[in-house]
Amino acid sequence: MSNGLQSPTRKPRDLRLDLLLNRIGAEPSLHSQTIQLDAKESFVAAATAIPKLRRLPALDIWSENDGLFAFLFGRADEHLLVAWREDPQIPDAIWAVRTDAQKLIQTDLFGNSTELPLIDGVALVTLSAPHYYDFVGSKSAPEQLGPLVRLPQTVSPDADGIASLELKLQNPLQRTVTVTATAQVKASANSPQTITRNIATGETGIFPLRFNVGQGALGEIVTVDAALSFKELAWAPSLQIPVVYNSIRTDTSTRIELNSLNQVLNKQDYDPHTLHLLWGSPADLSVRAKIHSSPASRLVKVTCQVTDNQHYAATAEEALLDGDALEIGWENQQGLRGHVAIAGDLGASPRNEFYLGTERMDSPLISAIQITREGKTTTWELTLDTRQMGLNESDFEQGIRFNFAVHDNDGEGPKSWMSPTPGLGGRSYFSSEHFYRLELGSAQD
């Protein structure tokens, strides 16, 4: 197969960069990225991509997980890296790469090129907007040394609107470097934060950053622009760090929409190459959810409207989450985890499995529920009793971590699930690190 770019067939504003990767010892596989471009931009981007991707065979996959994608193409004296960040909620990445290339040329989608500096045979590659990196005159394939910068996968403000993080920079050179980090919230009137560190060979410098970003709507993003300068060296990379508001506020009915590919996880061996086969559009599977905390009555109300072309509830012999199902997880201030899986049985008494910690519970967590189906829309309406969730007064004051997932099966086997943030997919995959923070409010007896 040849490497190539396909023109959009459904939406004229979508450009699909289809990288056909002929991996040694594996079947050819397809990865695609959708980028919003107008018609003229699409033609220019295609004119840039086609000659680059057709001339070189695929060599290696550097990354295809956690929203970062990088694919290496090449032959004996020429190598090309295609790299980008896909998830808007994670920070840009900067990698250190060792190469014997005579020069390194970075080209954007529209053919604009910049030569990047090589220091002691090491270059810095940024995974942000899509770029091509041409290793001109390289005799051997470039070697990824690892991240130059390590950041949390997601950054969110606390209840007071303060976003805190540590930018950790590892020195990839065989010499001590002096690095200055300058960071500022985009379009902010506040002065930028500037920190300088001397970092020995192989050591890591830590740059603590703290920003007052105030309050924002759930899922809203503000961007921190960070620039790095190396004293007496030509390196001057920059990166964007999104700060994602993740609080579900008790005084409003928070609405959440799930309708994009990066909110889908595949159940088929977690192979990202099959995602496009299982989820084609929001008409196949999408979710509109509302979450509301009622502290006076100690209830959490959840409503999900699920667009699903086929409805299938698990049989008695199947796991509940292998059919159409709703999964909810939470963790309180003391680290007590709760998890409930609810089968897509229509009516007011669906099967469910409720755990607190590792213990299966028989207590009535769900105080009310109704699942209905009209056309291709399944509506879930349920109320959770916070007393059965294992919550206490400090949880009402400080909030809890909270997440949900909608599971899909069209009758041909478990397909995938959609979730607003990572961390669910069955009790064995439970991780609350990226859950939303549910503000329960002050409980009133």
Secondary structure, DSSP 8 states (H G I E B T S, - for coil): -----B--SS-TTEEEEEEEE--TTS--EEEEEEEE--HHHHHHHHHHHHHHHHSS-EEEEEEEETTEEEEEEEETTEEEEEEEE--TTS--EEEEEE---SEEEEEETTS-EEEE--BTTEEEEEESS-EEEEEET-SS--EEEEESEE--S-B---TTSEEEEEEEEE--SSS-EEEEEEEEETT-SS--EEEEEEE-TT-EEEEEEEEE-----TT-EEEEEEEEEETTSS---EEEEEEE--EE-TTS-EEEEE-SGGGEEE-STT-GGGHHHH--STTTEEEEEEEEEETTTTEEEEEEEEEESS-----TTS-GGGSSEEEEEEE-TT--EEEEEEE--SBS---EEEEETTEEE-S--EEEEEEEEETTEEEEEEEEETTTTT--HHHHHH-EEEEEEEEEE-SSSEEEEE-SSSS-SSGGG--GGG-EEE-------
